[in-house]
Amino acid sequence: MAILINNANEVLTMESDIKLPRRREQMSELGLKTEVSVLIEGDRIAMIAPLDEIKQEYPHLVGSAEVIDARGKIVMPGLVDCHTHLVHGGTREHELNMRLAGRSYMDIMNEGGGIHYTTTKTREASFDGLYNKTVQHLNEFLRHGVTTVEAKSGYGLDLENEIKQLYVVKKLQEEHAVDIVSTFMGAHAVPKEYKGNEDEFVKIIIEQMIPKVAELGLAEFNDVFCEKGVFTPEQSRLILEAGKAYGLTPKIHADEIEPYEGAELAAEVGAISAEHLLVASDEGIAAMAKAGTIAVLLPGTAFFLRAPYARGRLMVDSGVPVAISTDFNPGSSPTISLPFIQNLACMNMGMTMEEVLCATTINAAHAIKRADEVGTLEKGKQADVLILDVPNYKQLQYFYGMNHTDTVIKAGDVVVKGGSLL
């Protein structure tokens, strides 16, 4: 089947000669084209060019194609959300009320709430219960223009329940339209039963969990929450190096609550990305720039926790490749609206309209090793295409807090039309 998208006001291909994660001024390259059409054949982009040229190159295909009139709209790649805690049990609205009354996130967690509360609910949940709940979330991601997500485990905190989460992700990757990239995060917190015996839990992660996850092929990445009161830099290094030995690419939750040399550790161990970085040091930012480590910034978490925002402007200017993400999770960022996250990055982290589009497409794709397939509109790439009901890309940030998604095409199939799931 072929699809032909005509008459768009703007087509943002995000295409560039740069094949690495983009830095500095490279993040402003939108590959903006006007008076072009987009031809899709099967699940691939066939051609982006003026309609007459496409008709000349593909006359029979154009004649049989489904035509989508994008007049008054813009076309761009499907969004990539490169940091989520997608599969989890329960919700934590009661903790929001506690935090509004002055309690801190870490105080609540240290008293058995936070990640521990969600761990209890996830352990109690059945596989089918987690699967059905996650389907609803993925449907909402699609309605907001997100066609690829990363999903971390980390709410099982024992082998059985970590595997349960990862199998939910595996089944959804096989059955849902959204592409899902899996990250093992058994080192999300030290479970209550190991309080005071943290090194023993680290040993279990290294000697039992990581080998089993790798044997079953359930994850590509290995993440750790390097934070005071959670995992120390030394423990984090051991966990990440152990994952590397089993073929799991390191990621790290770094410098979220307190400066803890997480950014420096990310650069040292060759992590593909360091995530959060709300209070990353100047030295850590410089080390990431030198190493080429991608900063995955999560302004929704700063917004919801009423915390300082990461220094996105400084990171971009320092040569760190930057991606942004929802951090969708039940405790510190319960949102699936990546468009709103773009708004927050512009308004509170000093990023430009152009940079946030790069940060949620091609740089986000690089952060999960999918840049060869998604993140740009280019001949031969997967046809993940987003049609937005605005006349120019600047209105995406100007009309903030709104979902401008009109049509979503995932791997050549129309899955959202007129803002509704098909």
Secondary structure, DSSP 8 states (H G I E B T S, - for coil): -EEEEE-BSEEE----S--S---GGGGG---EESS-EEEEETTEEEEEE-HHHHHHH-HHHHHHSEEEE-BT-EEEE-EEE--B--------HHHHHHHHTT--HHHHHHTT-THHHHHHHHHHS-HHHHHHHHHHHHHHHHHTTEEEEEEE--SS-SHHHHHHHHHHHHHHHHHSSSEEEEEEEEET---GGGTT-HHHHHHHIIIIIHHHHHHHT--SEEEEEE-TTSB-HHHHHHHHHHHHHTT-EEEEEESSSS--SHHHHHHHHT-SEEEE-TT--HHHHHHHHHHT-EEEE-HHHHHHHT-----HHHHHHTT--EEE---BBTTTB----HHHHHHHHHHHH---HHHHHHHTTHHHHHHTT-TTTSSS--TTSB--EEEESSSSTTHHHHSTT---EEEEEETTEEEEETTEE-
